[in-house]
Amino acid sequence: MIHRVEMLMGTAIAVDVAHPPPGVDTAALVAKAFDWFDEVDRRFSTYKPDSEVCRIDRGELAPDGFSADMRTVLAAGERMRIRTGGYFDVYANRHLDPSGYVKGWSVQVASDRLLEAGVVNHCINAGGDVRVRGVSDDGEPWRVGIRHPWQSDKIAWVVAGSDLAVATSGTYERGPSCARPVHRAAGVVLLRSVTVTGPDLAIADAYATAAVAMNDRGLSWLATMDGYECAAVTERGDAFRSDGLPAVPIARDGEPPSSSRGRPGQAE
């Protein structure tokens, strides 16, 4: 088992590799993954004045001077803006801030590269945005705990898989966001936390971010996203999950206040 953790992009990023393949310098490939995260941090940081994002935001770079990665992220951000009806927008705060997409995208890219190099069994966790492939050290599918939205030392759900992306967004989080500000109108049920699972971490991350901004409408909207499953907890403490969520049993004291299965937004 190889385990490495570094602080990058404002969070702890952990890479775990189980059953490293023979004849492959897995440690070197993991090191390259962290080089990639460092490159992403330097390019897309909204806090480093010399980052490409900050230079674009100040008007110092014309589109023909954007890097290939920047063009990829901005194009994807625009697709997510259209797909979410504007609830996900890299210009949500009137300044360029693609961080709500970039973290999941960078982890997805790193995972894809490890897989292509023959490192089949791995888990990458970047501050709760997780991409797993293959099996864990015990030969079983990877298990991913989803943080309880009020009690940070407990979990609300555990999901498991051998080819799975898991992204969580919530109103308890701090920091920049690509989401439209949450509308707190009377009678609207606010979402405390939304987790989305599926095949692509960047998309799952964007969907979770947008759904929180949509409030309770986000649950029915997520139900229309083919290939992705969700779990959500409202500010009132109600919990919902889609039928296809790859959840596995956890200890009862880690469960959310109430748990309802069925289509998102509907209790059975």
The 8 nearest C-alpha neighbors of each residue, nearest first, counted from 0:
[[1, 17, 16, 18, 2, 136, 19, 15],
 [2, 0, 16, 15, 17, 3, 26, 19],
 [1, 3, 15, 14, 0, 16, 4, 13],
 [4, 2, 14, 13, 15, 1, 5, 29],
 [5, 3, 13, 12, 14, 11, 2, 6],
 [6, 4, 12, 11, 7, 13, 3, 33],
 [5, 7, 11, 10, 12, 9, 4, 8],
 [6, 8, 9, 10, 5, 11, 37, 12],
 [9, 7, 40, 10, 6, 44, 36, 37],
 [8, 10, 7, 6, 11, 40, 126, 44],
 [9, 11, 6, 126, 8, 7, 12, 125],
 [12, 10, 6, 5, 126, 125, 7, 13],
 [13, 11, 125, 5, 4, 124, 6, 10],
 [14, 12, 4, 124, 3, 123, 125, 11],
 [13, 15, 123, 3, 122, 2, 4, 124],
 [16, 14, 2, 122, 121, 1, 123, 13],
 [15, 17, 121, 1, 0, 120, 19, 122],
 [16, 18, 0, 136, 120, 135, 19, 121],
 [17, 19, 0, 20, 136, 16, 120, 135],
 [20, 18, 17, 16, 25, 21, 118, 0],
 [21, 19, 23, 18, 118, 22, 117, 25],
 [22, 20, 23, 19, 24, 18, 25, 117],
 [21, 23, 20, 24, 25, 19, 117, 118],
 [22, 24, 25, 21, 20, 117, 19, 118],
 [25, 23, 27, 26, 28, 22, 21, 20],
 [24, 26, 28, 27, 23, 29, 19, 118],
 [25, 27, 29, 28, 24, 30, 1, 31],
 [28, 26, 30, 25, 29, 24, 31, 32],
 [29, 27, 31, 25, 30, 26, 32, 24],
 [28, 30, 32, 26, 31, 27, 25, 33],
 [29, 31, 27, 33, 28, 32, 26, 34],
 [32, 30, 34, 28, 29, 33, 35, 27],
 [33, 31, 29, 35, 30, 34, 109, 28],
 [32, 34, 36, 35, 30, 31, 37, 29],
 [35, 33, 31, 37, 32, 36, 38, 30],
 [34, 36, 38, 32, 33, 37, 31, 39],
 [35, 37, 33, 39, 38, 34, 40, 32],
 [36, 38, 40, 34, 35, 39, 33, 41],
 [39, 37, 35, 41, 36, 40, 42, 34],
 [40, 38, 36, 42, 37, 41, 43, 35],
 [39, 41, 37, 8, 44, 38, 43, 42],
 [42, 40, 38, 39, 50, 44, 43, 37],
 [43, 41, 50, 51, 39, 40, 44, 38],
 [42, 44, 52, 40, 39, 41, 50, 51],
 [45, 43, 40, 46, 47, 41, 50, 42],
 [44, 46, 47, 53, 52, 43, 96, 50],
 [47, 45, 44, 48, 53, 50, 49, 43],
 [46, 48, 50, 49, 44, 45, 53, 41],
 [49, 47, 50, 53, 46, 54, 45, 44],
 [48, 50, 47, 54, 51, 53, 41, 52],
 [51, 49, 42, 53, 52, 47, 48, 41],
 [50, 52, 42, 54, 53, 55, 43, 49],
 [53, 51, 55, 43, 50, 54, 56, 45],
 [54, 52, 56, 50, 55, 51, 48, 45],
 [53, 55, 51, 59, 57, 56, 52, 60],
 [56, 54, 60, 58, 52, 53, 57, 59],
 [55, 57, 53, 58, 54, 95, 52, 94],
 [58, 56, 54, 55, 59, 53, 60, 52],
 [59, 57, 55, 56, 60, 54, 61, 53],
 [58, 60, 54, 57, 55, 61, 56, 53],
 [61, 59, 55, 58, 64, 54, 62, 65],
 [60, 62, 64, 63, 59, 65, 58, 55],
 [63, 61, 64, 65, 60, 70, 55, 66],
 [62, 64, 61, 65, 60, 66, 70, 67],
 [63, 65, 62, 61, 60, 66, 67, 55],
 [66, 64, 62, 63, 69, 70, 67, 61],
 [65, 67, 69, 68, 70, 64, 51, 63],
 [66, 68, 70, 69, 71, 65, 72, 64],
 [69, 67, 71, 66, 70, 72, 65, 73],
 [70, 68, 66, 72, 71, 67, 65, 73],
 [69, 71, 67, 73, 68, 72, 74, 66],
 [70, 72, 68, 74, 69, 73, 75, 67],
 [73, 71, 75, 69, 74, 70, 76, 68],
 [72, 74, 76, 70, 75, 71, 69, 77],
 [75, 73, 77, 71, 76, 72, 70, 78],
 [76, 74, 78, 72, 77, 73, 71, 79],
 [77, 75, 73, 79, 74, 78, 72, 80],
 [76, 78, 80, 74, 79, 75, 73, 81],
 [79, 77, 75, 81, 76, 80, 82, 74],
 [80, 78, 82, 76, 77, 81, 83, 75],
 [81, 79, 85, 77, 87, 88, 83, 78],
 [80, 82, 84, 78, 79, 83, 85, 77],
 [81, 83, 79, 80, 84, 78, 85, 87],
 [84, 82, 80, 85, 86, 81, 79, 87],
 [83, 85, 81, 82, 86, 80, 87, 79],
 [84, 86, 80, 87, 83, 88, 81, 179],
 [85, 87, 209, 179, 83, 178, 84, 88],
 [88, 86, 178, 80, 209, 85, 177, 83],
 [87, 89, 91, 177, 80, 90, 85, 178],
 [88, 90, 97, 177, 96, 91, 95, 76],
 [89, 91, 95, 93, 88, 94, 92, 96],
 [92, 90, 88, 177, 93, 179, 89, 178],
 [91, 93, 94, 90, 177, 95, 96, 179],
 [94, 92, 90, 91, 95, 89, 96, 56],
 [95, 93, 90, 92, 96, 56, 91, 89],
 [94, 96, 90, 56, 89, 97, 52, 93],
 [95, 97, 89, 98, 94, 90, 177, 45],
 [98, 96, 89, 99, 100, 101, 95, 177],
 [97, 99, 101, 100, 96, 102, 177, 176],
 [100, 98, 177, 97, 176, 101, 205, 102],
 [101, 99, 98, 97, 201, 102, 103, 205],
 [100, 102, 98, 104, 103, 105, 99, 97],
 [101, 103, 105, 104, 100, 98, 106, 99],
 [104, 102, 201, 200, 106, 105, 101, 100],
 [103, 105, 201, 101, 107, 102, 106, 100],
 [104, 106, 108, 102, 107, 103, 101, 109],
 [107, 105, 109, 103, 108, 104, 110, 102],
 [106, 108, 104, 110, 105, 109, 200, 111],
 [107, 109, 111, 105, 106, 110, 104, 112],
 [110, 108, 106, 112, 111, 107, 32, 105],
 [111, 109, 107, 113, 112, 108, 106, 114],
 [112, 110, 108, 114, 109, 113, 107, 115],
 [113, 111, 115, 109, 114, 110, 116, 108],
 [114, 112, 116, 118, 110, 115, 111, 109],
 [113, 115, 118, 119, 111, 117, 116, 112],
 [114, 116, 112, 117, 113, 111, 118, 119],
 [117, 115, 113, 114, 118, 112, 28, 23],
 [116, 118, 114, 115, 119, 113, 20, 23],
 [119, 117, 114, 113, 116, 120, 20, 19],
 [118, 120, 114, 117, 133, 121, 132, 113],
 [121, 119, 133, 134, 17, 132, 16, 118],
 [120, 122, 16, 132, 15, 131, 17, 119],
 [121, 123, 131, 15, 130, 14, 132, 124],
 [124, 122, 14, 130, 129, 13, 15, 131],
 [123, 125, 129, 13, 12, 128, 127, 126],
 [126, 124, 12, 128, 127, 11, 129, 13],
 [125, 127, 10, 128, 11, 124, 12, 129],
 [128, 126, 125, 129, 124, 166, 167, 145],
 [129, 127, 166, 125, 124, 126, 165, 103],
 [128, 130, 124, 165, 123, 164, 127, 125],
 [129, 131, 164, 123, 122, 163, 165, 124],
 [132, 130, 122, 163, 162, 121, 161, 123],
 [133, 131, 162, 161, 120, 121, 119, 122],
 [132, 134, 120, 161, 119, 162, 121, 140],
 [133, 135, 140, 139, 120, 138, 141, 161],
 [134, 136, 141, 138, 137, 17, 139, 140],
 [135, 137, 17, 138, 18, 0, 134, 139],
 [138, 136, 135, 139, 134, 17, 140, 141],
 [137, 139, 134, 135, 136, 140, 17, 133],
 [138, 140, 134, 137, 135, 141, 136, 161],
 [141, 139, 134, 160, 161, 135, 159, 142],
 [140, 142, 135, 159, 160, 134, 161, 139],
 [141, 143, 159, 158, 140, 157, 144, 160],
 [144, 142, 158, 157, 159, 145, 141, 129],
 [143, 145, 157, 154, 156, 146, 158, 142],
 [146, 144, 156, 154, 155, 157, 143, 147],
 [145, 147, 154, 155, 148, 151, 153, 144],
 [146, 148, 154, 155, 150, 153, 149, 151],
 [149, 147, 150, 146, 192, 191, 151, 171],
 [150, 148, 147, 151, 171, 146, 153, 191],
 [151, 149, 147, 152, 153, 148, 146, 154],
 [150, 152, 153, 147, 149, 146, 148, 154],
 [151, 153, 150, 154, 147, 146, 253, 149],
 [154, 152, 253, 147, 151, 150, 146, 155],
 [153, 155, 146, 147, 253, 145, 156, 144],
 [154, 156, 147, 254, 255, 253, 145, 146],
 [157, 155, 145, 154, 144, 254, 158, 246],
 [156, 158, 144, 143, 246, 247, 145, 142],
 [159, 157, 246, 245, 143, 247, 142, 156],
 [158, 160, 142, 141, 245, 140, 143, 246],
 [159, 161, 140, 141, 163, 162, 142, 158],
 [160, 162, 133, 132, 140, 134, 163, 131],
 [163, 161, 132, 160, 131, 133, 198, 164],
 [162, 164, 131, 160, 198, 197, 130, 161],
 [163, 165, 130, 200, 197, 196, 198, 129],
 [166, 164, 196, 129, 128, 195, 130, 200],
 [167, 165, 128, 204, 195, 194, 203, 129],
 [168, 166, 194, 193, 207, 195, 128, 127],
 [169, 167, 193, 208, 207, 192, 194, 166],
 [168, 170, 192, 171, 191, 172, 193, 211],
 [169, 171, 172, 191, 192, 168, 211, 190],
 [172, 170, 169, 173, 191, 148, 192, 149],
 [173, 171, 170, 169, 174, 168, 192, 175],
 [174, 172, 171, 175, 170, 176, 169, 168],
 [173, 175, 176, 172, 9, 98, 99, 171],
 [176, 174, 177, 173, 98, 96, 99, 92],
 [175, 177, 178, 99, 174, 98, 96, 91],
 [176, 178, 89, 88, 99, 87, 91, 97],
 [179, 177, 87, 176, 86, 209, 88, 91],
 [178, 180, 86, 91, 212, 181, 87, 177],
 [181, 179, 178, 182, 212, 91, 86, 92],
 [180, 182, 212, 183, 179, 213, 214, 211],
 [183, 181, 184, 180, 212, 214, 213, 187],
 [184, 182, 181, 185, 187, 189, 188, 186],
 [185, 183, 187, 182, 186, 188, 189, 181],
 [186, 184, 187, 183, 188, 182, 189, 214],
 [185, 187, 184, 188, 183, 189, 215, 214],
 [186, 188, 185, 184, 189, 183, 214, 215],
 [189, 187, 215, 214, 186, 190, 233, 234],
 [190, 188, 214, 234, 233, 215, 187, 191],
 [189, 191, 233, 214, 192, 234, 211, 232],
 [190, 192, 233, 234, 169, 170, 232, 189],
 [191, 193, 169, 232, 231, 190, 168, 148],
 [194, 192, 231, 168, 167, 207, 230, 169],
 [193, 195, 167, 230, 229, 166, 207, 231],
 [194, 196, 229, 166, 203, 228, 207, 165],
 [197, 195, 165, 228, 164, 227, 203, 229],
 [196, 198, 227, 164, 163, 199, 226, 203],
 [197, 199, 164, 163, 200, 162, 196, 226],
 [200, 198, 202, 201, 197, 164, 203, 107],
 [199, 201, 164, 203, 103, 202, 107, 204],
 [200, 202, 103, 104, 204, 203, 199, 100],
 [201, 203, 205, 204, 200, 199, 206, 100],
 [204, 202, 200, 206, 195, 205, 201, 166],
 [205, 203, 166, 201, 207, 202, 206, 200],
 [204, 206, 202, 208, 203, 207, 100, 209],
 [207, 205, 203, 209, 208, 204, 210, 202],
 [208, 206, 210, 204, 168, 209, 205, 193],
 [207, 209, 205, 168, 206, 211, 210, 178],
 [208, 210, 86, 87, 206, 212, 211, 207],
 [211, 209, 217, 213, 207, 212, 208, 206],
 [210, 212, 214, 213, 209, 208, 190, 193],
 [211, 213, 181, 209, 210, 214, 179, 178],
 [214, 212, 217, 210, 211, 216, 209, 215],
 [215, 213, 189, 190, 211, 216, 212, 217],
 [216, 214, 217, 188, 218, 189, 190, 213],
 [217, 215, 218, 214, 213, 219, 220, 210],
 [216, 218, 210, 213, 220, 215, 214, 219],
 [219, 217, 263, 264, 221, 220, 216, 215],
 [218, 220, 222, 221, 217, 216, 263, 264],
 [221, 219, 217, 222, 218, 223, 216, 224],
 [220, 222, 218, 223, 224, 219, 217, 229],
 [221, 223, 219, 220, 224, 263, 218, 262],
 [224, 222, 221, 220, 225, 219, 227, 218],
 [225, 223, 221, 222, 227, 226, 220, 228],
 [226, 224, 227, 223, 222, 228, 221, 197],
 [225, 227, 197, 224, 228, 198, 196, 223],
 [226, 228, 197, 196, 225, 224, 195, 229],
 [229, 227, 196, 244, 195, 241, 243, 197],
 [228, 230, 195, 194, 241, 240, 196, 244],
 [229, 231, 240, 194, 239, 193, 241, 195],
 [232, 230, 193, 239, 192, 238, 194, 240],
 [231, 233, 238, 192, 191, 237, 190, 236],
 [234, 232, 190, 191, 235, 236, 237, 189],
 [233, 235, 191, 236, 189, 190, 232, 188],
 [236, 234, 233, 237, 188, 189, 232, 191],
 [235, 237, 233, 234, 256, 232, 238, 257],
 [238, 236, 233, 257, 232, 235, 256, 239],
 [237, 239, 232, 258, 257, 231, 259, 236],
 [240, 238, 259, 231, 230, 260, 263, 258],
 [239, 241, 230, 260, 263, 229, 231, 261],
 [240, 242, 262, 263, 261, 243, 244, 229],
 [243, 241, 261, 244, 262, 260, 240, 228],
 [242, 244, 241, 228, 245, 229, 240, 246],
 [243, 245, 228, 246, 241, 242, 229, 240],
 [246, 244, 158, 159, 243, 247, 160, 228],
 [247, 245, 158, 244, 157, 159, 156, 248],
 [246, 248, 157, 158, 249, 159, 245, 156],
 [249, 247, 246, 157, 250, 156, 251, 158],
 [250, 248, 251, 157, 247, 253, 156, 254],
 [249, 251, 252, 253, 248, 254, 154, 156],
 [252, 250, 253, 254, 249, 248, 255, 155],
 [253, 251, 250, 254, 153, 255, 249, 154],
 [252, 254, 154, 251, 153, 155, 250, 255],
 [253, 255, 155, 251, 252, 156, 256, 154],
 [254, 256, 155, 257, 258, 238, 147, 253],
 [257, 255, 236, 237, 254, 258, 238, 232],
 [258, 256, 237, 255, 238, 259, 236, 254],
 [257, 259, 238, 239, 255, 260, 237, 256],
 [260, 258, 239, 266, 238, 267, 240, 257],
 [261, 259, 240, 239, 266, 267, 241, 242],
 [262, 260, 242, 241, 266, 267, 265, 263],
 [261, 263, 241, 265, 242, 264, 240, 222],
 [264, 262, 218, 241, 265, 240, 239, 219],
 [263, 265, 218, 219, 262, 239, 266, 215],
 [266, 264, 262, 263, 261, 267, 239, 260],
 [267, 265, 259, 260, 261, 264, 239, 262],
 [266, 261, 260, 259, 265, 262, 239, 258]]
